Amino acid sequence: MSVWATLTYAGSAALAILLLLAFRARTWHWHVGSLVLATLVACLPYPRVGLANGPLVDLIVGSLILFLLVWGLGGLVFRPMEQHGQQKHA
């Protein structure tokens, strides 16, 4: 794996983690939708003609998939627990 691929994938994962830390996890359906979208992007073939042929497109698509996976899983796994205040009765 080249240095550019490592930097690109590490940056994609780091960006997803930083966004989770900065904005906290959203509601669960956004993170599930992110996982579904990552699966769709990974499974659907894209045409290999013209500008869509080469390692640059593979890096971009791979980074997008990794970003969506990390953000989706991170939001579901590290979802903050709602803290309900327990009221004491007299």
N, C-alpha and C positions, 0 to 999 in steps of 0.2 A: 504494500500500500504506500502510495507516495505521501510526501509531507503535506501537499495541498489537500489531499483527501482527508488526512487525519485532522488538519486544522479546520476544514469545513465541517466535518461531522462533529468534532468537539465543540465548535462554535455554535452549531445548531442545537446541540443538547444543552450547552451552557445558557443559551438564550431562553430556551424553554424553562429551565430551572430558575433563572433570574426573573422571568415573568411570573412564575408561580410564587416566588418569594415576594415580589413587589406588589402584586395585585391580589394575592391569595387565591385559593381555589374558588372557582365559580360554582354554579349549581351543577349537579351531577350530569345532567343531560348534555351540557356543552362538552364535557370530557368524554362521555360515551360517543357523542357525535364525532369528536376528534379521532377517536380510535377507529370508528367506522370509515371515516374519510381516509385515514392512513391505510387501512386495508384495501379500500377501493383504488387508491392511487398505486399501491404496490401490485395489485392484481391485474389492473387494466393495462393492456399493451398500448404503447404510443408509437406513432409511425417513425420509422428510421430513415427519413428522407430529408434532404436539404439541411437546414440548420438543426434539425432534431436528431442529428446523427453525430455521436461523438461522446467523449468522456465528460465534457462540460455539462451536457444535459443529464448524464447519469449522476453527476455530483449534485446538481440542483434538485432532481427528483429524489435522490437518496436523502439529502438534507431535509427536504420537506417531509418525507415519511418519518425520519427520525425525530424531527421537531414535534410532529403531531403525536407520535407514540409517547415521547417523554412527557409532553404536556398533558396528554390524556390520562396516562397511567399515574403520573405524579399528582394530578388533581383528584383522582379517585383514591389513591393510597393515602395521601397526606391531607385528606379533607379534614378541616377543623371540626371538632365535635362541638355541636351547639351546647352551650352551657345554659341550662335552665336554672334560674335561682329557685331554690326550695324555700318556700315561706314557712316559717314556724307559726304554728297556731297556738293560741293562748291556752 
